[in-house]
Amino acid sequence: MSSGLGHIELERTLDSINVGRRHRQDLGDIDALATSIDENGVLQIITIDPDGNLVCGQRRYAAMRKLGWKTTDVWVRPGITDRLGELLAE
């Protein structure tokens, strides 16, 4: 686990992450992203809030699910407390 400016990095189960309501509806080609993640790993880990709600990384989350992953590293970022902040982060 490492900490940096404004976030903590740790491992979470995908089942423990709440995707919730999202602005983006079309996730595009998840198969191609899953192939890339399978070949290269995750280049940018997903971000959640302290309550386990997905902040950004819905496509990566969907690709990891498609690959059958059970866990992933995440950044936990506090301070995103309103809908505008959620949209900007997403």
DSSP file (Angstrom, degrees, kcal/mol; ACC not computed):
  #  RESIDUE AA STRUCTURE BP1 BP2  ACC     N-H-->O    O-->H-N    N-H-->O    O-->H-N    TCO  KAPPA ALPHA  PHI   PSI    X-CA   Y-CA   Z-CA
    1    1 A M              0   0    0      0, 0.0     2,-0.3     0, 0.0     9,-0.2   0.000 360.0 360.0 360.0 136.6    0.0    0.0    0.0
    2    2 A S  E     -A    9   0A   0      7,-0.8     7,-2.8     2,-0.0     2,-0.4  -0.948 360.0-152.0-130.4 154.4    1.3    3.4   -0.8
    3    3 A S  E     +A    8   0A   0     -2,-0.3     2,-0.2     5,-0.2     5,-0.2  -0.940  20.5 160.3-124.4 151.5   -0.1    6.9   -0.2
    4    4 A G  E >   -A    7   0A   0      3,-2.0     2,-0.8    -2,-0.4     3,-0.8  -0.654  55.5 -30.5-144.8-160.6    0.4   10.0   -2.1
    5    5 A L  T 3  S-     0   0    0      1,-0.2     3,-0.1    -2,-0.2     0, 0.0  -0.526 125.1 -18.5 -69.0 106.2   -1.2   13.4   -2.6
    6    6 A G  T 3  S+     0   0    0     -2,-0.8     2,-0.3     1,-0.1    -1,-0.2   0.556 122.0  69.6  79.8   9.0   -4.9   12.9   -1.9
    7    7 A H  E <   -A    4   0A   0     -3,-0.8    -3,-2.0    70,-0.2     2,-0.4  -0.989  58.1-144.8-153.0 163.6   -5.2    9.2   -2.4
    8    8 A I  E     -AB   3  76A   0     68,-1.6    68,-3.2    -2,-0.3     2,-0.5  -0.988  19.5-143.1-125.1 138.1   -4.3    5.8   -1.0
    9    9 A E  E     +AB   2  75A   0     -7,-2.8    -7,-0.8    -2,-0.4     2,-0.3  -0.893  36.3 141.9-103.4 130.6   -3.6    2.8   -3.2
   10   10 A L  E     - B   0  74A   0     64,-2.1    64,-3.1    -2,-0.5     2,-0.4  -0.956  49.5 -94.5-155.0 172.4   -4.8   -0.6   -2.1
   11   11 A E  E     + B   0  73A   0     -2,-0.3     2,-0.3    62,-0.3    62,-0.2  -0.794  40.7 176.9 -96.3 135.7   -6.2   -3.9   -3.5
   12   12 A R  E     - B   0  72A   0     60,-2.8    60,-2.4    -2,-0.4     2,-0.2  -0.951  32.9-109.9-132.7 153.2  -10.0   -4.4   -3.5
   13   13 A T  E >   - B   0  71A   0     -2,-0.3     3,-1.0    58,-0.2     4,-0.3  -0.607  25.8-129.0 -75.8 144.9  -12.3   -7.1   -4.8
   14   14 A L  G >  S+     0   0    0     56,-2.5     3,-1.6     1,-0.3    -1,-0.1   0.867 109.3  61.1 -61.9 -34.6  -14.3   -6.1   -7.8
   15   15 A D  G 3  S+     0   0    0     55,-0.5    -1,-0.3     1,-0.3    56,-0.1   0.745  98.3  57.9 -63.6 -22.3  -17.5   -7.3   -6.0
   16   16 A S  G <  S+     0   0    0     -3,-1.0     2,-0.5     2,-0.1    -1,-0.3   0.504  87.8  91.5 -87.1  -3.2  -16.8   -4.7   -3.3
   17   17 A I    <   -     0   0    0     -3,-1.6     2,-0.7    -4,-0.3    36,-0.2  -0.821  67.8-147.4 -97.4 125.7  -16.9   -1.8   -5.8
   18   18 A N  B     -e   53   0B   0     34,-2.8    36,-3.0    -2,-0.5    -2,-0.1  -0.824  10.7-171.4 -93.4 114.4  -20.2   -0.1   -6.4
   19   19 A V        +     0   0    0     -2,-0.7    -1,-0.2    34,-0.2    39,-0.1   0.918  28.6 163.9 -72.3 -43.4  -20.5    1.2  -10.0
   20   20 A G        -     0   0    0      2,-0.0     2,-0.3    33,-0.0    -1,-0.1  -0.066  47.9  -7.9  62.1-160.9  -23.7    3.1   -9.4
   21   21 A R  S    S-     0   0    0      2,-0.0     2,-0.4     1,-0.0     0, 0.0  -0.521  70.5-169.0 -73.8 130.2  -25.1    5.8  -11.6
   22   22 A R        -     0   0    0     -2,-0.3    -2,-0.0     1,-0.1    65,-0.0  -0.930  28.0-146.7-125.2 146.5  -22.8    6.8  -14.4
   23   23 A H  S    S+     0   0    0     -2,-0.4     2,-0.4     2,-0.0    -1,-0.1   0.916  86.8  72.5 -72.4 -46.0  -22.9    9.6  -17.0
   24   24 A R        +     0   0    0      1,-0.2     3,-0.1    66,-0.1    -2,-0.1  -0.584  53.9 171.6 -75.7 125.1  -21.3    7.6  -19.7
   25   25 A Q        +     0   0    0     -2,-0.4     2,-0.7     1,-0.2    -1,-0.2   0.784  62.0  64.9-101.9 -37.5  -23.7    5.0  -21.1
   26   26 A D        -     0   0    0      1,-0.1    -1,-0.2     0, 0.0    -2,-0.0  -0.805  58.2-174.2 -93.7 113.5  -21.8    3.6  -24.1
   27   27 A L        -     0   0    0     -2,-0.7    -1,-0.1     1,-0.3     2,-0.0   0.498  27.5-147.0 -86.8  -3.3  -18.7    1.8  -23.0
   28   28 A G        -     0   0    0      1,-0.1     2,-1.4     2,-0.0    -1,-0.3  -0.354  58.3  -6.3  73.3-154.5  -17.3    1.2  -26.5
   29   29 A D     >  +     0   0    0      1,-0.2     4,-1.5     2,-0.1     5,-0.1  -0.612  60.7 169.9 -84.7  89.7  -15.3   -1.9  -27.4
   30   30 A I  H  > S+     0   0    0     -2,-1.4     4,-2.9     1,-0.2     5,-0.2   0.819  74.7  62.8 -69.1 -31.2  -14.7   -3.6  -24.1
   31   31 A D  H  > S+     0   0    0      2,-0.2     4,-2.2     1,-0.2    -1,-0.2   0.923 104.7  46.0 -60.6 -44.2  -13.4   -6.7  -25.9
   32   32 A A  H  > S+     0   0    0      2,-0.2     4,-2.2     1,-0.2    -1,-0.2   0.902 114.0  48.5 -65.9 -40.6  -10.4   -4.7  -27.3
   33   33 A L  H  X S+     0   0    0     -4,-1.5     4,-2.8     2,-0.2     5,-0.2   0.912 110.0  51.8 -65.5 -41.3   -9.8   -3.1  -23.9
   34   34 A A  H  X S+     0   0    0     -4,-2.9     4,-2.5     1,-0.2    -2,-0.2   0.905 109.5  50.3 -61.4 -41.1   -9.9   -6.5  -22.2
   35   35 A T  H  X S+     0   0    0     -4,-2.2     4,-2.2     2,-0.2    -1,-0.2   0.926 111.3  48.6 -61.7 -44.7   -7.4   -7.9  -24.7
   36   36 A S  H  X S+     0   0    0     -4,-2.2     4,-3.1     2,-0.2     5,-0.4   0.918 112.7  47.2 -61.8 -44.7   -5.1   -4.9  -24.0
   37   37 A I  H  X S+     0   0    0     -4,-2.8     4,-2.3     1,-0.2    -1,-0.2   0.895 111.3  51.9 -64.5 -39.4   -5.3   -5.4  -20.3
   38   38 A D  H  < S+     0   0    0     -4,-2.5    -1,-0.2    -5,-0.2    -2,-0.2   0.886 118.9  36.5 -63.4 -38.7   -4.7   -9.1  -20.6
   39   39 A E  H  < S+     0   0    0     -4,-2.2    -2,-0.2    -5,-0.2    -1,-0.2   0.843 135.7  18.3 -82.5 -35.4   -1.6   -8.4  -22.7
   40   40 A N  H  < S-     0   0    0     -4,-3.1    -3,-0.2     1,-0.2    -2,-0.2   0.510  98.0-125.8-117.6  -8.4   -0.2   -5.3  -21.0
   41   41 A G     <  -     0   0    0     -4,-2.3     2,-0.6    -5,-0.4    -1,-0.2  -0.244  53.0 -43.3  81.6 179.7   -1.9   -5.1  -17.6
   42   42 A V        -     0   0    0      1,-0.2     3,-0.2    -4,-0.1    -5,-0.0  -0.757  49.9-171.0 -86.1 120.2   -3.8   -2.1  -16.3
   43   43 A L  S    S+     0   0    0     -2,-0.6     2,-0.4     1,-0.3    -1,-0.2   0.779  79.8  27.6 -83.6 -28.1   -1.9    1.1  -17.1
   44   44 A Q  S    S-     0   0    0     13,-0.0    -1,-0.3     0, 0.0    16,-0.1  -0.950  86.3-137.0-135.6 112.7   -4.0    3.4  -15.0
   45   45 A I        -     0   0    0     -2,-0.4    29,-0.2    -3,-0.2     2,-0.0  -0.268  27.7-100.9 -71.1 157.8   -5.8    1.9  -12.0
   46   46 A I  E     -c   74   0A   0     27,-0.6    29,-2.4    11,-0.1     2,-0.4  -0.305  31.2-131.8 -76.7 162.5   -9.4    2.7  -11.3
   47   47 A T  E     +cD  75  56A   0      9,-2.5     8,-3.2    27,-0.2     9,-1.4  -0.944  23.9 176.6-120.1 135.3  -10.4    5.2   -8.6
   48   48 A I  E     -cD  76  54A   0     27,-3.0    29,-2.8    -2,-0.4     6,-0.2  -0.850  28.0-116.6-126.5 165.7  -13.0    4.8   -5.9
   49   49 A D    >   -     0   0    0      4,-2.1     3,-2.4    -2,-0.3     4,-0.1  -0.492  45.1 -91.2 -92.5 173.7  -14.2    7.0   -3.0
   50   50 A P  T 3  S+     0   0    0      0, 0.0    -1,-0.1     0, 0.0    26,-0.0   0.710 126.8  58.4 -60.7 -19.1  -13.8    5.9    0.6
   51   51 A D  T 3  S-     0   0    0      2,-0.1   -33,-0.1   -33,-0.0    25,-0.0   0.418 121.8-104.6 -89.0   1.8  -17.3    4.3    0.5
   52   52 A G  S <  S+     0   0    0     -3,-2.4   -34,-2.8     1,-0.3     2,-0.4   0.603  71.5 145.7  87.8  12.5  -16.3    2.0   -2.4
   53   53 A N  B     -e   18   0B   0    -36,-0.2    -4,-2.1     1,-0.1    -1,-0.3  -0.688  55.8-110.7 -84.9 134.1  -18.1    3.9   -5.1
   54   54 A L  E     +D   48   0A   0    -36,-3.0    -6,-0.3    -2,-0.4     3,-0.1  -0.449  36.3 175.7 -64.4 127.4  -16.5    3.9   -8.5
   55   55 A V  E     -     0   0A   0     -8,-3.2     2,-0.3     1,-0.4    -7,-0.2   0.843  67.5  -9.7 -97.6 -52.5  -15.2    7.4   -9.4
   56   56 A C  E    S+D   47   0A   0     -9,-1.4    -9,-2.5     1,-0.1    -1,-0.4  -0.996 103.0  65.5-149.2 148.3  -13.5    6.7  -12.7
   57   57 A G     >  +     0   0    0     -2,-0.3     4,-2.9   -11,-0.2     5,-0.2   0.650  43.3 148.0 116.0  26.3  -12.5    3.7  -14.6
   58   58 A Q  H  > S+     0   0    0      1,-0.2     4,-2.5     2,-0.2     5,-0.2   0.884  76.8  49.1 -60.6 -39.6  -15.9    2.1  -15.6
   59   59 A R  H  > S+     0   0    0      2,-0.2     4,-2.4     1,-0.2    -1,-0.2   0.923 113.0  46.8 -66.2 -43.1  -14.5    0.7  -18.9
   60   60 A R  H  > S+     0   0    0      2,-0.2     4,-2.6     1,-0.2    -2,-0.2   0.911 111.8  51.9 -63.6 -41.3  -11.4   -0.8  -17.1
   61   61 A Y  H  X S+     0   0    0     -4,-2.9     4,-2.2     1,-0.2    -2,-0.2   0.933 110.7  47.5 -58.5 -47.7  -13.7   -2.2  -14.5
   62   62 A A  H  X S+     0   0    0     -4,-2.5     4,-2.3     1,-0.2    -2,-0.2   0.888 112.0  50.2 -62.8 -39.8  -16.0   -3.8  -17.1
   63   63 A A  H  X S+     0   0    0     -4,-2.4     4,-1.9     2,-0.2    -1,-0.2   0.902 109.6  50.2 -66.3 -40.9  -12.9   -5.2  -18.9
   64   64 A M  H  <>S+     0   0    0     -4,-2.6     5,-2.4     2,-0.2     4,-0.5   0.897 110.6  50.5 -64.1 -39.5  -11.5   -6.7  -15.7
   65   65 A R  H ><5S+     0   0    0     -4,-2.2     3,-1.4     1,-0.2    -2,-0.2   0.928 108.5  52.0 -60.2 -45.7  -14.9   -8.3  -15.1
   66   66 A K  H 3<5S+     0   0    0     -4,-2.3    -1,-0.2     1,-0.3    -2,-0.2   0.859 107.9  52.3 -59.7 -36.7  -14.9   -9.8  -18.6
   67   67 A L  T 3<5S-     0   0    0     -4,-1.9    -1,-0.3    -5,-0.1    -2,-0.2   0.562 117.5-115.3 -77.0  -8.6  -11.4  -11.2  -17.9
   68   68 A G  T < 5 +     0   0    0     -3,-1.4    -3,-0.2    -4,-0.5    -2,-0.1   0.638  55.0 165.0  84.2  14.6  -12.7  -12.9  -14.7
   69   69 A W      < -     0   0    0     -5,-2.4    -1,-0.2    -6,-0.2     3,-0.1  -0.363  24.0-168.3 -63.8 144.1  -10.5  -10.9  -12.4
   70   70 A K        +     0   0    0      1,-0.2   -56,-2.5   -56,-0.1   -55,-0.5   0.698  69.3  23.5-101.6 -29.3  -11.6  -11.0   -8.7
   71   71 A T  E     +B   13   0A   0    -58,-0.3     2,-0.3   -57,-0.1   -58,-0.2  -0.901  59.3 177.9-135.3 162.5   -9.4   -8.2   -7.4
   72   72 A T  E     -B   12   0A   0    -60,-2.4   -60,-2.8    -2,-0.3     2,-0.3  -0.977  35.7-101.3-156.4 156.2   -7.6   -5.1   -8.6
   73   73 A D  E     -B   11   0A   0     -2,-0.3   -27,-0.6   -62,-0.2     2,-0.3  -0.607  45.0-175.1 -75.7 143.7   -5.6   -2.3   -7.2
   74   74 A V  E     -Bc  10  46A   0    -64,-3.1   -64,-2.1    -2,-0.3     2,-0.5  -0.943  27.1-127.1-135.8 157.3   -7.5    1.0   -6.8
   75   75 A W  E     -Bc   9  47A   0    -29,-2.4   -27,-3.0    -2,-0.3     2,-0.6  -0.935  22.1-150.5 -99.7 130.4   -6.9    4.5   -5.8
   76   76 A V  E     -Bc   8  48A   0    -68,-3.2   -68,-1.6    -2,-0.5   -27,-0.2  -0.914  18.0-175.8-102.0 118.7   -9.1    5.7   -3.0
   77   77 A R        -     0   0    0    -29,-2.8     3,-0.4    -2,-0.6   -70,-0.2  -0.962   8.1-158.5-120.8 120.5   -9.8    9.4   -3.2
   78   78 A P        +     0   0    0      0, 0.0     3,-0.1     0, 0.0   -29,-0.0  -0.381  65.0  55.3 -82.9 169.8  -11.7   11.4   -0.6
   79   79 A G        +     0   0    0      1,-0.2     2,-1.1    -2,-0.1     3,-0.2   0.432  62.5 118.2  92.7   0.2  -13.4   14.7   -1.2
   80   80 A I        +     0   0    0     -3,-0.4    -1,-0.2     1,-0.2    -3,-0.0  -0.803  32.1 145.7 -98.4  95.4  -15.6   14.0   -4.2
   81   81 A T        +     0   0    0     -2,-1.1     2,-0.3    -3,-0.1    -1,-0.2   0.542  44.8  53.4-116.0  -9.4  -18.9   14.7   -2.5
   82   82 A D  S  > S-     0   0    0     -3,-0.2     4,-2.1     1,-0.1     5,-0.1  -0.816  83.6-106.1-127.3 169.7  -21.3   16.2   -5.0
   83   83 A R  H  > S+     0   0    0     -2,-0.3     4,-2.6     1,-0.2     5,-0.2   0.867 118.0  53.2 -62.7 -39.0  -22.7   15.3   -8.4
   84   84 A L  H  > S+     0   0    0      1,-0.2     4,-2.6     2,-0.2    -1,-0.2   0.928 109.4  48.9 -62.6 -44.1  -20.6   17.9  -10.2
   85   85 A G  H  > S+     0   0    0      1,-0.2     4,-2.1     2,-0.2    -2,-0.2   0.889 110.9  51.2 -60.9 -39.4  -17.4   16.6   -8.6
   86   86 A E  H  X S+     0   0    0     -4,-2.1     4,-2.4     2,-0.2    -2,-0.2   0.928 111.0  47.4 -62.4 -46.0  -18.5   13.1   -9.7
   87   87 A L  H  < S+     0   0    0     -4,-2.6    -2,-0.2     1,-0.2    -1,-0.2   0.911 112.1  49.3 -64.5 -42.8  -19.1   14.1  -13.3
   88   88 A L  H  < S+     0   0    0     -4,-2.6    -1,-0.2     1,-0.2    -2,-0.2   0.890 113.5  46.7 -63.8 -39.0  -15.7   16.0  -13.5
   89   89 A A  H  <        0   0    0     -4,-2.1    -2,-0.2     1,-0.3    -1,-0.2   0.883 360.0 360.0 -69.8 -38.6  -13.9   13.0  -12.0
   90   90 A E     <        0   0    0     -4,-2.4    -1,-0.3    -5,-0.2   -33,-0.2   0.500 360.0 360.0 -64.4 360.0  -15.6   10.6  -14.4
